[in-house]
Amino acid sequence: MTKADFVELVQKSGDFNSKVDAQNALKAVTDSIVEVLKAKDSISLIGFGTFSTVEVKEKSGTVPGTTKTYTKAAHTAPKFKISQGLKDSVAEANKK
């Protein structure tokens, strides 16, 4: 599904008057989630999941097939934990 298709689905599901309104709503939601994650906070959407961040330690390794080594710096990464309700909904839809 493309972003345009998704915006159209949001328009129908949310009963928005136009695709522009649906796109603005979608942008507001995604921008807000990004702001929460940039602040290293988390947001739980009941029945959907939880967006949070995790601190990833520095990592060293070897490039496969060569003797080259690399080091990846420690960083903060986004994380999403799916809710049981969403898992159940997807599993139920796939049974049909």
C-alpha positions as CSV (number, residue, x, y, z in Angstrom):
1,M,0.0,0.0,0.0
2,T,1.3,3.4,-0.9
3,K,1.1,6.5,1.3
4,A,-1.5,7.9,-1.1
5,D,-3.6,4.7,-0.7
6,F,-3.2,4.9,3.0
7,V,-4.3,8.6,3.1
8,E,-7.4,7.6,1.1
9,L,-8.1,4.8,3.7
10,V,-7.7,7.3,6.5
11,Q,-10.1,9.6,4.8
12,K,-12.8,6.9,4.5
13,S,-12.2,5.5,8.0
14,G,-12.1,8.9,9.7
15,D,-14.9,10.4,7.7
16,F,-12.7,13.3,6.6
17,N,-14.1,15.8,4.0
18,S,-11.0,15.7,1.9
19,K,-7.7,13.8,1.3
20,V,-5.9,16.9,2.4
21,D,-7.6,16.8,5.8
22,A,-6.8,13.1,6.2
23,Q,-3.2,13.8,5.2
24,N,-2.9,16.6,7.7
25,A,-4.3,14.4,10.4
26,L,-1.9,11.6,9.6
27,K,1.1,14.1,9.5
28,A,0.0,15.5,12.8
29,V,0.0,12.0,14.4
30,T,3.4,10.9,12.9
31,D,5.0,14.3,13.7
32,S,3.8,14.0,17.3
33,I,5.1,10.5,17.7
34,V,8.5,11.7,16.4
35,E,8.5,14.6,18.9
36,V,7.8,12.2,21.8
37,L,10.6,9.9,20.7
38,K,13.1,12.8,20.3
39,A,12.4,13.7,23.9
40,K,13.2,10.0,24.8
41,D,9.7,9.5,26.1
42,S,7.2,6.9,25.2
43,I,3.6,6.8,24.0
44,S,1.1,4.0,24.4
45,L,-1.8,3.7,22.1
46,I,-4.1,1.2,23.8
47,G,-5.0,-1.6,21.4
48,F,-2.2,-0.7,19.0
49,G,1.2,-0.6,20.7
50,T,3.8,1.4,22.4
51,F,6.4,3.6,20.8
52,S,9.6,4.2,22.8
53,T,13.3,4.5,22.6
54,V,16.2,2.3,23.6
55,E,19.8,3.0,24.2
56,V,22.0,0.9,22.0
57,K,25.6,0.2,23.2
58,E,28.7,0.7,21.0
59,K,29.3,-2.3,18.8
60,S,32.4,-3.6,17.0
61,G,32.5,-6.3,14.4
62,T,34.2,-7.7,11.3
63,V,32.9,-7.2,7.8
64,P,32.0,-10.8,6.5
65,G,34.5,-12.2,4.0
66,T,37.2,-9.6,4.8
67,T,39.5,-8.7,7.6
68,K,38.1,-5.2,7.9
69,T,36.6,-4.2,11.3
70,Y,34.1,-1.5,12.1
71,T,32.8,0.2,15.2
72,K,29.2,1.5,15.4
73,A,28.8,4.3,18.0
74,A,26.3,4.1,20.8
75,H,23.0,5.7,19.9
76,T,19.3,6.0,20.7
77,A,17.0,3.9,18.5
78,P,13.2,3.9,18.2
79,K,11.3,0.9,19.3
80,F,7.8,-0.3,18.8
81,K,6.1,-3.0,20.9
82,I,2.9,-4.3,19.4
83,S,-0.1,-4.7,21.6
84,Q,-1.8,-8.1,22.2
85,G,-5.1,-6.6,20.8
86,L,-3.4,-5.8,17.5
87,K,-1.7,-9.2,17.4
88,D,-5.0,-10.9,17.9
89,S,-6.8,-8.8,15.3
90,V,-4.2,-9.6,12.6
91,A,-4.2,-13.3,13.5
92,E,-8.0,-13.4,13.4
93,A,-8.0,-11.7,10.0
94,N,-5.5,-14.2,8.6
95,K,-7.7,-17.2,9.7
96,K,-10.5,-16.2,7.3
